[in-house]
Amino acid sequence: MAKNKAITTFDEHLEEQYGKRGTESRTEFEIKAKSFLIGEVIKEERRLANLTQEQLADKIGAKKSFISRIENGKSDIQLSTLYRLLEFGLGKKIELLVH
């Protein structure tokens, strides 16, 4: 089956925009993408728990602006902070899976 040259895969698009896996620009992009994803997970779990950013911040001893930066992927989050947010703040369990 012939491949349509006008159609690219997502991986091809990423390579074109950010370089091959392992390059500095691609790694930087992937780190930012994962930070964004973690922020989205926290935001959704906070909404499901019917908490405002301020209420979640109060539960873990942080400022609302800190929660906002995390939810918007604008802050590098430490594992201890992630644990505190999800386990203490939202009552969830964290499981780490490495592929």
Backbone bond lengths (Angstrom), bond angles and torsions (degrees), N, CA, C in turn:
res aa  C-N    CA-C-N  psi(-1)  N-CA   C-N-CA  omega(-1)  CA-C   N-CA-C  phi
1 M - - - 1.453 - - 1.526 108.60 -
2 A 1.305 116.34 129.26 1.464 121.66 -178.16 1.522 110.34 -75.50
3 K 1.328 115.09 143.22 1.452 120.79 179.09 1.524 108.76 -91.25
4 N 1.324 115.87 133.32 1.449 121.53 177.50 1.531 108.14 -75.36
5 K 1.325 117.87 116.77 1.469 122.75 -176.51 1.530 112.16 -66.28
6 A 1.325 117.69 -20.52 1.461 120.83 -178.40 1.535 111.83 -79.77
7 I 1.312 116.69 -15.14 1.461 120.68 -177.88 1.525 108.73 -102.28
8 T 1.333 115.56 129.40 1.460 119.69 176.45 1.517 109.40 -118.31
9 T 1.318 115.78 152.58 1.461 120.27 175.98 1.517 108.52 -81.44
10 F 1.314 115.79 167.49 1.457 120.45 177.72 1.527 110.25 -63.20
11 D 1.332 117.21 -41.47 1.465 120.59 177.72 1.528 111.43 -60.76
12 E 1.328 116.71 -40.92 1.472 120.19 177.97 1.533 110.32 -63.61
13 H 1.308 115.51 -40.48 1.462 120.17 178.12 1.535 110.50 -62.15
14 L 1.333 116.80 -45.86 1.463 120.43 178.89 1.524 111.31 -61.44
15 E 1.326 116.94 -41.84 1.467 120.46 178.24 1.522 111.15 -61.84
16 E 1.317 116.19 -41.12 1.453 120.24 -179.74 1.529 111.08 -66.29
17 Q 1.324 116.46 -41.99 1.465 120.76 -176.50 1.533 113.62 -80.10
18 Y 1.355 116.81 -39.20 1.469 120.42 -169.86 1.524 114.35 -123.61
19 G 1.319 117.80 -4.17 1.461 121.11 -179.79 1.524 111.88 95.08
20 K 1.305 114.73 175.98 1.474 120.74 -179.40 1.518 110.25 -72.72
21 R 1.353 115.26 156.73 1.466 120.66 175.77 1.521 109.36 -53.81
22 G 1.322 115.06 137.37 1.453 120.15 179.08 1.512 114.00 97.47
23 T 1.338 117.15 -17.33 1.461 118.68 176.31 1.521 108.66 -76.70
24 E 1.317 115.74 157.79 1.463 120.31 -176.70 1.529 112.06 -60.19
25 S 1.330 117.55 -44.05 1.467 119.95 -178.01 1.524 111.79 -67.68
26 R 1.316 117.25 -37.79 1.466 120.30 178.91 1.519 110.56 -68.84
27 T 1.339 117.17 -41.88 1.459 120.88 178.45 1.524 110.55 -61.80
28 E 1.310 117.21 -43.21 1.469 121.45 178.72 1.530 110.25 -61.40
29 F 1.328 116.95 -43.87 1.464 120.53 177.23 1.525 110.89 -60.01
30 E 1.337 117.48 -46.82 1.462 121.18 -177.38 1.522 111.81 -65.23
31 I 1.326 118.27 -35.70 1.466 121.24 176.19 1.525 110.05 -63.58
32 K 1.321 116.54 -44.95 1.470 120.07 179.04 1.528 111.37 -65.12
33 A 1.321 116.40 -38.04 1.466 120.43 178.77 1.527 110.88 -64.70
34 K 1.327 117.31 -41.51 1.474 120.74 178.68 1.529 110.82 -67.42
35 S 1.331 117.35 -38.07 1.469 120.52 176.79 1.521 110.28 -61.66
36 F 1.333 115.90 -42.41 1.459 120.51 177.73 1.527 110.25 -61.99
37 L 1.334 116.86 -45.01 1.455 121.60 -179.62 1.529 111.54 -61.14
38 I 1.315 117.00 -45.10 1.471 120.87 178.26 1.530 109.66 -60.71
39 G 1.321 116.83 -42.36 1.462 120.58 177.51 1.514 112.55 -60.76
40 E 1.316 116.71 -40.77 1.468 120.96 178.88 1.532 111.19 -65.89
41 V 1.322 116.84 -39.28 1.476 120.77 177.97 1.525 109.61 -63.02
42 I 1.326 116.71 -46.95 1.459 120.40 179.85 1.527 110.80 -62.34
43 K 1.330 116.59 -44.08 1.466 120.51 178.85 1.525 111.47 -59.26
44 E 1.320 117.11 -46.17 1.467 120.72 -179.13 1.526 111.21 -65.58
45 E 1.321 117.52 -42.69 1.466 120.22 178.83 1.524 111.25 -65.54
46 R 1.326 117.01 -36.61 1.467 120.60 176.68 1.526 110.41 -64.45
47 R 1.301 116.41 -43.14 1.478 120.16 178.39 1.527 110.96 -64.12
48 L 1.328 117.05 -42.08 1.463 120.43 178.43 1.530 111.62 -63.42
49 A 1.331 116.29 -29.71 1.470 121.04 178.14 1.528 111.47 -84.67
50 N 1.333 117.15 2.22 1.463 122.65 -179.41 1.523 112.42 55.87
51 L 1.328 115.82 43.68 1.457 121.45 178.16 1.521 109.75 -114.77
52 T 1.322 116.25 144.94 1.455 120.43 170.83 1.523 107.75 -83.14
53 Q 1.317 116.28 167.82 1.458 119.59 175.52 1.528 110.22 -59.53
54 E 1.317 116.56 -39.72 1.463 120.96 -179.77 1.528 111.50 -64.66
55 Q 1.327 117.38 -42.11 1.466 120.56 178.56 1.527 111.29 -63.85
56 L 1.326 117.18 -42.47 1.457 120.35 178.07 1.521 110.39 -64.86
57 A 1.310 116.70 -42.69 1.465 120.98 178.25 1.532 110.47 -59.01
58 D 1.321 117.07 -44.35 1.469 121.00 179.12 1.528 111.42 -61.40
59 K 1.328 116.83 -38.18 1.472 120.79 -178.85 1.526 112.80 -64.22
60 I 1.328 116.47 -30.13 1.472 118.80 -177.23 1.522 112.74 -110.46
61 G 1.323 117.29 4.84 1.457 120.40 178.14 1.513 114.07 74.33
62 A 1.317 116.36 39.32 1.465 121.37 -179.65 1.528 109.13 -124.76
63 K 1.320 115.99 179.90 1.463 121.48 177.10 1.525 109.26 -99.21
64 K 1.337 114.87 151.93 1.458 120.85 178.13 1.532 110.78 -56.58
65 S 1.322 117.53 -39.45 1.465 121.04 -178.73 1.527 111.42 -61.84
66 F 1.331 117.15 -32.41 1.462 121.41 177.69 1.523 110.23 -66.61
67 I 1.331 116.78 -44.87 1.472 120.89 177.78 1.519 109.55 -61.70
68 S 1.315 117.01 -42.52 1.463 120.96 179.08 1.521 111.30 -60.60
69 R 1.327 117.87 -45.21 1.472 120.76 179.82 1.527 111.02 -62.56
70 I 1.320 117.18 -39.95 1.472 120.16 178.83 1.523 110.24 -65.74
71 E 1.332 116.56 -47.17 1.467 120.33 -178.42 1.528 112.27 -63.58
72 N 1.314 117.14 -25.17 1.461 120.89 179.81 1.515 112.85 -97.52
73 G 1.345 116.94 9.17 1.459 121.21 177.44 1.513 112.97 67.82
74 K 1.322 117.99 23.02 1.462 122.28 -176.00 1.526 112.56 -100.90
75 S 1.320 117.19 2.29 1.462 120.44 -178.66 1.514 109.89 -132.72
76 D 1.314 115.40 136.05 1.452 120.71 174.65 1.527 106.96 -76.92
77 I 1.303 117.96 123.37 1.452 121.38 -173.07 1.530 110.19 -104.79
78 Q 1.319 115.61 133.32 1.457 120.65 175.62 1.523 109.30 -79.12
79 L 1.322 116.05 154.95 1.464 119.90 179.42 1.519 111.55 -60.52
80 S 1.329 117.49 -38.28 1.461 120.48 179.49 1.525 110.93 -63.24
81 T 1.322 117.22 -36.32 1.462 121.07 177.74 1.519 110.48 -70.54
82 L 1.314 117.11 -41.34 1.460 121.22 177.18 1.526 110.12 -59.84
83 Y 1.319 115.96 -44.18 1.463 121.39 177.74 1.530 110.43 -60.06
84 R 1.330 116.10 -47.94 1.468 120.79 -179.10 1.522 110.96 -61.26
85 L 1.324 117.05 -43.81 1.465 121.00 -179.89 1.526 112.15 -61.98
86 L 1.324 115.47 -52.74 1.465 119.25 -173.74 1.525 113.14 -77.76
87 E 1.309 117.98 -44.84 1.469 120.04 -174.81 1.527 112.02 -80.40
88 F 1.321 118.30 -48.96 1.465 120.38 -178.41 1.518 112.41 -85.19
89 G 1.316 115.90 -42.07 1.452 119.51 -177.12 1.516 114.45 -75.18
90 L 1.338 116.30 -38.33 1.470 120.02 -173.74 1.524 113.79 -117.47
91 G 1.320 117.51 -2.51 1.468 120.14 177.15 1.515 114.15 69.28
92 K 1.315 117.68 27.25 1.463 122.09 179.31 1.516 110.05 -103.84
93 K 1.313 116.85 165.80 1.457 123.08 176.19 1.522 108.71 -108.41
94 I 1.323 115.48 141.78 1.459 120.80 177.36 1.518 108.44 -104.83
95 E 1.320 115.02 133.05 1.460 121.48 172.24 1.506 107.31 -122.93
96 L 1.313 116.33 133.22 1.453 121.07 179.68 1.519 109.00 -100.69
97 L 1.312 115.88 127.01 1.453 121.67 -179.70 1.516 108.12 -124.80
98 V 1.310 116.23 124.82 1.453 120.99 179.89 1.520 107.73 -114.23
99 H 1.334 116.52 130.14 1.476 121.04 178.60 1.502 109.96 -103.05
